Amino acid sequence: MRGLRVSFALDRERSVTALEGVDLDVAAGSFLSIIGPSGCGKSTLLRVIAGLTDPSAGSVTVGEDSPHALVARHKLGIAFQDHALLPWLTVSENVALPFRIAGAAVDGARIAELLALVGMAEFAHARPRQLSGGMRQRVAIARALVLRPRILLLDEPFGALDAVTRRQLNIELQRIWSTQRITTVLVTHSIDEAVFLGDRVVVMSPRPGRIRRDEGIPFARPRDRTLLSDPAFHALTDELARALDEVTPP
């Protein structure tokens, strides 16, 4: 991202700038976590990468490609807080949906592989209403990965879950990501989640969103639940919490 600015018209006379002067590089195969106060433009940033919102100024490229080119080749996966599973389809059919949208033959082996990876193989024929919230998010992540995307975008994927389930899925997502190594950008309000999952954590300012801090995460992979009780982990999350307090108005 270079000089990224995104403004929206409120009416004929007024506009609001969501992002301003954002310069950011994400290395291939890395995991970037983004935190910041509510309304700072975190989700807007993901929408620009996803080609859902065009920048008002500046540019976004993925290698030599634009986000729109990446989307056209079905090489971008997204999972949101709302799992958006189709209730009339089974788990397996929901994961197969990207193949059908892309006009490609459904790869049953790939679907079975991912359902096993996310721990949902025995629920392949279940409907979403039969699953817990955490199970639905596992399916949503499998669906986002099924076409082997170059970029995976995660917008608060566990934000609606209880703390225990969320922590368990953080551990599972770290395991899943470690097997796939897809370039991933996560937006989250949880500092613990950002540090546990990320190679880097970016702290954004209030609107208009700018990059205020870019912190490398020193913990080796793979990571497991023992890291969550490590004093160094808590020291870093406390430091980032202070950094977030510094950019967040009272």
N, C-alpha and C positions, 0 to 999 in steps of 0.2 A: 504494500500500500504506500502510495506516495502522494503527499499533500491532500489527503482525502477530506472533502467537505460534503456534508449532506444537509440540505435545507428543505423544509416543507412549507408550502403556502397554507396559512390558516384561513385566509379569505383574500379578497382583492387587494387589501392594503397591508396585511401583516403576514409575516413568515417567522418560522422558528428554525434555528440552526441546531441540528442534533449532534453533528460531528464537525470538528474543525482542525485542520492541520495534522491529520493522523498519518504518521510515517511508521510502518511496522513491517518487519520481515519475519516469516515463519519458515524454518528449515524443513525440507522434505523429511517425512517420517518422524516429526517431532510432535509433542503435545503441548499446546499453548492454552493456558487458563486465563480468562479475563474476568476481573472483578471491578466493582465500582458502585457508587450510589445509585439508587433507583432513578430511572429517567436520564441516565448519563449517555445513552446511545449504544449500550452493549449489544442489544438485540438488533439495532439498526446496522451495526457493523457486520453482524452475521448475515443480515439480509442483503447487504451489498456484496459480500463474498459469494452468496448463493445466487446472485443475479436477480433477486426479487426487488431490489431497489437500486436505481442508478445514481451514482454520485453526482453532486452538483458541480464539483471540481475535483481535480486529482484523478488518480487511476488505481485500479486493482488488477493484478495479473497473477496467474498461477502458472509458473514457468513462462512459456511463451503465449499462454492462452488467456482469453478474457473469461470472466465467470460465465457469460452467456454461451461461449463455445464449450466450456466444460459441461454445462447443463445439457446442451444439445447432444453431447456424446454420452450422457447419463453417467458421468464420472464424479458426481457430487452426491453425497449422502447426508441426510438431515434427520435429526430426532429432536422433537420439541417436548416441552413439559406436558402438553396434551399428546398422548400416544397416537391419536388419529387412526386407530385400527378400524376397519370397516366391520360393523357388528354382524353382518350376515355372512361373512367369510370365516373359515377356520383359521387357526394360527398359521398353518402351512400355506393356505391360499393368500393370507395377508402378506406373508414374506415373499410370495411369488409375484405379487402385484407389480413391482418395478419391471420385471421381465415383460409382462403384458403391456405396460405403458410404453416400454421401449420397442415394442414390436419384435421381441426376441423370443426364441424358444425357451420354455421354462426348464431350468437346470435343477432337476429334483435332487441330484447329489449335492449341489451347492446349498440348497435349502436345508437338507438333512444335516450337512456339516455345520451350518450356522446355528440351527436349533440345538444341536448337541453342544456347541461352543457356549451358548448362552444358558444352557441347562433347561431347555424347554422341549427336548425331543419327545418326551412321553405325553406332551400336550399338543402334538401336531394337529390333532383333529378336534381340539376344543374350540369353542367360540369365545370371543373376548369377554362376554358377560360371566363366563365361568372362571375367569382368572382374577387374581389379586392385582392391585395397582402395580406392584413391583414386577409381576410376571408380564403384564402388558408392556411395560417399558423394556423388558428383555426382548420381547418380540419386536418392538419398534426399532431397537438397535440392530437386531438381526436383519430386519427389512432394509435399514439404512446401509448395511454392509453388503447386501446380496449381489450387487453389480460390481463389486470390487472398486469402489470409488477411489479417486486420488485424494479427495478431501472429505473429511467427516466433520460436520458441524453439529454441535450439541448445545441447545438453548435451554438451560435449566431442566435437563431431562428428568431429574429426580426431585424437583422442587416441591411437588405435591405429595410426596411420600413422608411417612413418619420417620423419625430420626434413626431408629434401629434398622428399618428397611433401607433407608438411604445409605447408611454406612456399609451395609452388606453389599449393596449394588455398586458402591464406589470400589470396593475390593474386587468385585466381579468384573467391573469395567476395566480396571487396571490389568487384570489377567487377560481379558479379551483383547485389549489394545496391544498388550505385549506379544500376542500371537500374530496380530495383523500388521502392526506398525504403520498404520495409515496416518497421514498428516491430519491432525485433529485440532479443532478450535472449540473450546468449551467456554460458555458464558454461565456464570454461577454467582449466587449471593453468598455461598458458603466458602469461607477462607480455608477451612480444613479440607474441603473437597478440592479446591483449587490447588493447594499445595500437594495433597496426596496423589493427585492424578497428573499434575503438570510437570513438564521439563522447565517451564518458565511460567511466571505469573505476572500479568500486566495489570497495573492499577490505573483506572481511568478517573478523570476529574468529573465534577458535575457538568451538566449541559452548558455550553457545547462540549461534548466529550473530547478530551485530549489524553494522550498517554503521559501519565505523571510519574510512573515508576515501572521498571522492567527488571524483575528479580529472577535470577537463575535458581533452580531448585537443586540442592546438592545431594539428594538422597538417591542411592543406587537402586536400580531395578533388577529383578522384580521386587515389588513392595507388597507387604502383607500387613495384617492388623497390628503386628508388634510395633510398626512405625508410629502408629497412632498414640502410643504411650511413651515414645522417645522424647526426652527433654529437649533435644535439638529441634524436633518437629514442633513442639509447643512454643519454643523460643521464636522460631521463624513465623509461625502463625500469629503470635502476639505482635511481632514487628510489623507484619503486613496489616494487622488490625489498626495499629497506630498510624501507619501510612494512610490507610483508608479514612481514619478519623480526621487526619490533617486536610484531606481534600473534600470532606463532606461537611456542608454547612450545618450549624446547630439547628 
